[in-house]
Amino acid sequence: MIPKSFSLKNSILLIALVLLIDQISKVYIKTNFVLGEEVEVFSWFKILFVENEGMAWGARIPGEYGKLILTLFRLVAICGIGYWLWDSVRKVSPRVLIVAISFIFAGAMGNIIDSVFYGLIFDSSSNQVATMFPPDGGYGTIFHGKVVDMLHFPMWKGYLPDWIPFWGGDYFVFFEPVFNIADSAITTGVFLLILFNKKAFPKKDKEQDSKPSESTEGTSQD
């Protein structure tokens, strides 16, 4: 019988598996690809090595300390997600909720590893294949690493019809963003929460404020 909940041990194993796949893929890309290098697997799927210095969609926090603020925010967020996971396991929450949180935690942790450590353990990938643990030091300092992305799915490219408002006639790529395994894990977790929302957050049956009192055995007779 499949258990309705998910143990903390199983959650840790799932997180470790996602992190392992994520980090192996990133280290391989960093040590075998030059920044911007592309390999076509299918016409709709390519391995494209890019580095993300900031948030999703390439957004950045401006200023000298923008990157540091972003990394520290990620560390605070991962602590919150970790507590959410621990509390959900403690309360024997539905399995789909714990699995979803585990995916989100693993994905967030995978990108945090890049942000915190990659600047120390890799040199630059610009115009060269990066070296892991270079003798002259990495390309950055702690908390200033860049997130490695490589999964690209340009399923459709072309010019949009002129009748489309605002974007008509523009060149458009679907799907343009480049992401990684960690991003995929976060997306999977969020997707599970949306798709199985009622199972993940079941509404507790409202107990009646008062139960009808049971009649005493026998009835009183005049």
WOFENDA-V539523 format. One line per field, one symbol per residue. phi: phi as a letter, one per 40 degrees, with the letter a starting at -180 (. if undefined). psi: psi as a letter, one per 20 degrees, with the letter a starting at -180 (. if undefined). burial: + if it has 16 or more other ideal C-beta (glycine too) atoms within 10 Angstrom, else -. A space follows every 10 residues. Layout:
# WOFENDA-V539523
phi = ???
psi = ???
burial = ???
This chain:
# WOFENDA-V539523
phi = .cccbbcccc cccccccccc cccccccccc cbbcdgcbbc cbcbabcbcb bbcbccggcb cchcbdcccc cccccccccc cccdcccccc cfcddccccc cccccccccd ccdcccbccc cbccbcgacc bcfcccgcca bdgbcbccba cbbccabicc dcccdgbdgc cbbbbcdbbb cccccccccc cccccbdccc bcccccccca cccccccgbc bc
psi = ppqhaprhgh ghggghgghg gghghghggh jiqqpiqppo grhjpqooor poicaqjjqq orrhjggggg ghghggghgg hggggghhgh jlrqghgggg hggggggghg hhgghghhhh iqaqjojrpq pplqhjraia rqjkrqppqi ppmmhpqapq qhipqgjpiq pqpophqpaa hgghgggggg ghhghlghhh mqppppqphp qppqqqprqq q.
burial = -----+---+ +--++--++- +++-+++-++ --+-+----- -----+++++ ++++------ ------++-+ +--+---+-- +--++--++- --++++++++ ++++++++++ ++++++-+++ +++-+----+ +------+++ --++++++++ ++++------ ---------- -------+++ ++++++-++- -++--+---+ ---------- ---------- --
